[in-house]
Amino acid sequence: MINSENYFLIAIGLIWVTIAVIQDLRKREIANWWNFSLIAVALSYRAFVSLWMQDYWYLLHGLIGFAIFFALAYAFYYGRVFAGGDAKLLMGLGAVLPFSGLFFDNLLIFLYFIFLFLLCGSIYGLFYSIGLALRNRKAFALEFVRRARRQKKIFAVFIVLALVFSVFVIFMGELVFLLFSLCIFLFPFLYCYAKAIEECCLIKEKKVKELTVGDWLYKQIKVGKKIIKPNWEGLSEEELKLLERYRGKVTIKEGIPFTPSFLFAFLVLIYLVNRGIINLFF
């Protein structure tokens, strides 16, 4: 069960993540001040409770969680798994999630959350992309077939590898490893699927006035003598000012909004902890 002093943390976690999801779905970005305010509110509350209970570990656990998730967020960001808003939201949750008074229990909570986030993110991303493919089914089908035809040799190589590995696994009697053969077989199909989704569902044209900081350019743009190149961090304020002189539409690449994965993972984690499925010593 979760202790009473953590109810407020759960409440602000749910509120902040829910509003972050709404922002992400509507604008494809999460306001920096909203993410930073989650960190500030969570740590301020922990400081107040620590003073009231004369137990400074309650604050220290929050600071340790923030530090761990800060490092993790930077790893995900520079590994090009997260955009900036997602990374900052993860940092904020690091200050919220330590529900136990024991360090190793909190590490367990962190590991469960990351596992649940990756699991929920995979399921959510699959269903979201299927929705995009169905909404743009004609363009998606044409793009998928076009890419598959261009990758005939790669398809052949992976099919042969899958067959060879399957024969080896059957010969060794370790049939459970046939799942790896299936993964090898499906890899080129999934690659073409992902690239087709990106090309026909996530590439958009916008007017310059509709652009915001962090938007990803799909191709470089020449404005006067300067060239603005696509980069992982997206458009900067300086580049947006430079683009004010650009006439015409700008092609950008949108990402799949992954903040719902934070919400799903957080809700499942709270359920597991409260039900005692994750055994913690509070």
C-alpha positions as CSV (number, residue, x, y, z in Angstrom):
1,M,0.0,0.0,0.0
2,I,1.0,3.6,-0.6
3,N,1.6,5.8,2.4
4,S,-0.7,8.8,2.9
5,E,2.1,11.4,2.4
6,N,2.5,10.1,-1.1
7,Y,-1.1,10.7,-2.2
8,F,-0.4,14.3,-3.0
9,L,2.6,13.3,-5.1
10,I,0.5,10.8,-7.0
11,A,-2.2,13.5,-7.5
12,I,0.2,16.1,-8.9
13,G,1.9,13.4,-11.0
14,L,-1.4,12.5,-12.6
15,I,-2.4,16.1,-13.1
16,W,0.9,17.2,-14.7
17,V,1.2,14.2,-16.9
18,T,-2.4,14.4,-18.1
19,I,-2.0,18.1,-19.1
20,A,1.3,17.3,-20.7
21,V,-0.5,14.6,-22.8
22,I,-3.1,17.2,-23.8
23,Q,-0.4,19.7,-24.8
24,D,1.5,17.1,-26.7
25,L,-1.5,15.8,-28.7
26,R,-2.7,19.3,-29.5
27,K,0.6,21.2,-30.2
28,R,3.2,18.4,-30.5
29,E,5.1,20.0,-27.7
30,I,5.1,20.3,-23.9
31,A,5.7,23.8,-22.4
32,N,9.0,24.0,-20.6
33,W,7.5,25.9,-17.7
34,W,5.0,23.0,-17.2
35,N,7.7,20.4,-16.9
36,F,9.9,22.5,-14.7
37,S,6.9,23.3,-12.4
38,L,6.4,19.6,-11.8
39,I,10.0,19.4,-10.6
40,A,9.6,22.5,-8.4
41,V,6.2,21.4,-6.9
42,A,7.3,17.8,-6.2
43,L,10.6,18.8,-4.5
44,S,8.9,21.7,-2.6
45,Y,6.3,19.3,-1.2
46,R,9.0,16.8,-0.2
47,A,10.9,19.6,1.5
48,F,7.7,20.6,3.5
49,V,6.9,17.0,4.5
50,S,10.6,16.4,5.5
51,L,10.5,19.5,7.8
52,W,7.1,18.5,9.2
53,M,8.1,14.8,9.9
54,Q,11.7,15.6,10.8
55,D,12.7,13.0,8.2
56,Y,15.0,14.5,5.6
57,W,15.3,11.3,3.7
58,Y,11.9,12.0,2.2
59,L,13.4,15.0,0.4
60,L,16.7,13.2,-0.3
61,H,14.9,10.3,-2.0
62,G,13.2,12.8,-4.3
63,L,16.5,14.5,-5.1
64,I,18.1,11.1,-5.8
65,G,15.2,10.1,-8.0
66,F,15.4,13.4,-9.9
67,A,19.2,12.9,-10.4
68,I,18.8,9.3,-11.7
69,F,16.0,10.3,-14.1
70,F,18.0,13.4,-15.1
71,A,20.8,11.1,-16.3
72,L,18.4,8.7,-17.9
73,A,16.6,11.5,-19.7
74,Y,19.8,12.9,-21.1
75,A,20.8,9.4,-22.3
76,F,17.4,9.0,-24.0
77,Y,17.6,12.5,-25.5
78,Y,21.1,12.2,-26.9
79,G,20.3,8.6,-28.0
80,R,17.5,10.2,-30.0
81,V,14.8,8.2,-28.2
82,F,13.2,11.3,-26.6
83,A,12.5,14.8,-27.7
84,G,13.3,17.6,-25.2
85,G,9.8,17.8,-23.7
86,D,9.6,14.1,-23.0
87,A,13.1,14.2,-21.4
88,K,12.1,17.0,-19.0
89,L,8.8,15.2,-18.1
90,L,10.8,12.1,-17.2
91,M,13.0,14.3,-14.9
92,G,10.0,15.6,-13.2
93,L,8.6,12.1,-12.6
94,G,12.0,11.2,-11.0
95,A,11.1,13.6,-8.2
96,V,7.6,12.1,-7.8
97,L,8.2,8.3,-8.0
98,P,10.3,7.5,-4.9
99,F,7.4,6.2,-2.8
100,S,9.4,4.1,-0.3
101,G,11.7,5.1,2.5
102,L,14.3,2.6,1.3
103,F,16.8,3.3,-1.5
104,F,16.7,-0.1,-3.1
105,D,12.8,-0.2,-3.1
106,N,12.9,3.1,-5.0
107,L,15.3,1.6,-7.5
108,L,12.8,-1.2,-8.0
109,I,10.1,1.3,-8.6
110,F,12.2,3.1,-11.2
111,L,13.0,-0.1,-13.0
112,Y,9.3,-1.1,-13.1
113,F,8.4,2.3,-14.4
114,I,11.0,2.2,-17.2
115,F,9.9,-1.3,-18.1
116,L,6.2,-0.3,-18.1
117,F,7.0,2.8,-20.1
118,L,8.8,0.9,-22.8
119,L,6.0,-1.8,-22.8
120,C,3.2,0.8,-22.9
121,G,5.1,2.9,-25.4
122,S,5.5,-0.1,-27.8
123,I,1.9,-1.0,-27.6
124,Y,0.7,2.6,-27.9
125,G,3.1,3.4,-30.7
126,L,1.9,0.3,-32.7
127,F,-1.8,1.2,-32.4
128,Y,-1.1,4.8,-33.1
129,S,0.9,4.0,-36.2
130,I,-1.8,1.5,-37.4
131,G,-4.4,4.3,-37.0
132,L,-2.2,6.6,-39.1
133,A,-1.8,3.9,-41.7
134,L,-5.5,3.3,-41.9
135,R,-6.3,7.0,-42.2
136,N,-3.8,7.3,-45.1
137,R,-4.2,3.7,-46.3
138,K,-3.8,4.4,-50.1
139,A,-0.7,6.5,-49.7
140,F,0.7,4.1,-47.1
141,A,0.1,1.0,-49.2
142,L,1.8,2.6,-52.2
143,E,4.8,3.8,-50.1
144,F,5.2,0.4,-48.4
145,V,5.1,-1.5,-51.7
146,R,7.6,1.0,-53.3
147,R,10.0,0.6,-50.4
148,A,9.6,-3.2,-50.3
149,R,10.4,-3.5,-54.0
150,R,13.6,-1.4,-53.5
151,Q,14.7,-3.6,-50.7
152,K,14.3,-7.0,-52.4
153,K,17.9,-8.1,-51.7
154,I,17.6,-7.2,-48.0
155,F,14.3,-9.1,-47.7
156,A,16.0,-12.1,-49.3
157,V,19.0,-12.0,-47.0
158,F,16.8,-11.7,-43.8
159,I,14.5,-14.5,-45.0
160,V,17.5,-16.8,-45.6
161,L,19.0,-15.9,-42.2
162,A,15.7,-16.6,-40.5
163,L,15.4,-20.0,-42.2
164,V,19.1,-20.9,-41.4
165,F,18.6,-19.9,-37.7
166,S,15.3,-21.9,-37.5
167,V,16.9,-25.0,-38.8
168,F,19.8,-24.6,-36.3
169,V,17.4,-24.1,-33.4
170,I,15.2,-27.1,-34.4
171,F,18.4,-29.2,-34.7
172,M,19.5,-28.1,-31.2
173,G,16.1,-28.7,-29.8
174,E,15.7,-25.2,-28.3
175,L,12.3,-24.4,-29.9
176,V,11.8,-21.4,-27.8
177,F,14.4,-19.6,-29.8
178,L,12.2,-19.8,-32.9
179,L,10.9,-16.4,-31.7
180,F,14.2,-14.9,-32.7
181,S,13.8,-16.4,-36.1
182,L,10.4,-14.7,-36.3
183,C,12.0,-11.4,-35.3
184,I,14.7,-11.8,-38.0
185,F,12.0,-12.6,-40.6
186,L,9.8,-9.6,-39.6
187,F,12.6,-7.0,-39.3
188,P,12.6,-5.8,-43.0
189,F,8.8,-5.7,-43.0
190,L,8.8,-3.6,-39.9
191,Y,11.5,-1.4,-41.3
192,C,9.5,-0.7,-44.4
193,Y,6.4,-0.2,-42.3
194,A,8.1,2.4,-40.1
195,K,9.6,4.3,-43.1
196,A,6.3,4.2,-45.0
197,I,4.5,5.6,-41.9
198,E,7.1,8.4,-41.6
199,E,7.0,9.3,-45.3
200,C,3.3,9.4,-45.9
201,C,1.8,10.1,-42.5
202,L,4.3,12.3,-40.6
203,I,5.7,14.6,-43.2
204,K,3.7,17.8,-43.3
205,E,3.9,21.3,-44.9
206,K,3.4,24.3,-42.7
207,K,3.4,28.1,-43.2
208,V,6.3,29.9,-41.5
209,K,3.9,31.5,-39.0
210,E,2.7,28.1,-37.9
211,L,6.1,26.9,-36.9
212,T,7.2,26.6,-33.3
213,V,10.6,26.1,-31.6
214,G,11.5,22.4,-31.7
215,D,9.8,21.6,-35.0
216,W,11.9,19.2,-37.1
217,L,12.8,20.2,-40.6
218,Y,12.5,17.4,-43.1
219,K,15.0,19.0,-45.6
220,Q,17.3,21.9,-45.5
221,I,16.2,25.4,-46.4
222,K,18.2,28.3,-47.9
223,V,17.2,31.7,-46.6
224,G,19.3,34.3,-48.4
225,K,22.9,33.2,-48.0
226,K,22.2,31.1,-44.9
227,I,21.2,27.4,-44.9
228,I,19.1,25.9,-42.1
229,K,19.8,22.2,-41.8
230,P,17.6,19.6,-40.1
231,N,18.8,18.6,-36.7
232,W,17.5,16.5,-33.8
233,E,17.0,19.5,-31.5
234,G,14.6,21.1,-34.0
235,L,14.3,24.7,-35.0
236,S,15.7,27.3,-32.6
237,E,14.3,30.7,-31.9
238,E,17.1,32.2,-34.0
239,E,16.2,30.0,-36.9
240,L,12.6,30.9,-36.6
241,K,13.4,34.6,-36.8
242,L,15.5,33.9,-39.9
243,L,12.7,31.9,-41.5
244,E,10.4,35.0,-41.2
245,R,12.1,36.1,-44.5
246,Y,11.3,32.8,-46.2
247,R,8.4,32.8,-48.6
248,G,6.5,29.6,-49.1
249,K,5.7,26.5,-47.0
250,V,8.2,24.6,-44.9
251,T,8.3,20.8,-44.9
252,I,8.6,19.4,-41.4
253,K,8.6,15.9,-39.9
254,E,6.2,15.3,-37.0
255,G,6.9,12.6,-34.3
256,I,4.4,10.3,-32.7
257,P,3.3,12.0,-29.4
258,F,4.6,9.6,-26.7
259,T,3.4,11.3,-23.6
260,P,0.4,9.0,-23.3
261,S,3.0,6.2,-22.6
262,F,4.0,8.1,-19.5
263,L,0.4,8.3,-18.3
264,F,-0.3,4.6,-19.0
265,A,2.9,3.5,-17.3
266,F,2.3,5.8,-14.3
267,L,-1.3,4.5,-13.8
268,V,-0.2,0.8,-14.1
269,L,2.7,1.4,-11.7
270,I,0.4,3.0,-9.0
271,Y,-2.0,0.0,-9.4
272,L,0.8,-2.5,-9.0
273,V,2.3,-0.8,-5.9
274,N,-1.1,-0.2,-4.3
275,R,-2.2,-3.8,-4.8
276,G,1.0,-5.1,-3.3
277,I,2.0,-6.8,-6.6
278,I,5.3,-4.9,-6.3
279,N,6.4,-5.8,-2.8
280,L,7.9,-2.8,-1.0
281,F,8.9,-2.2,2.6
282,F,7.5,1.2,3.5
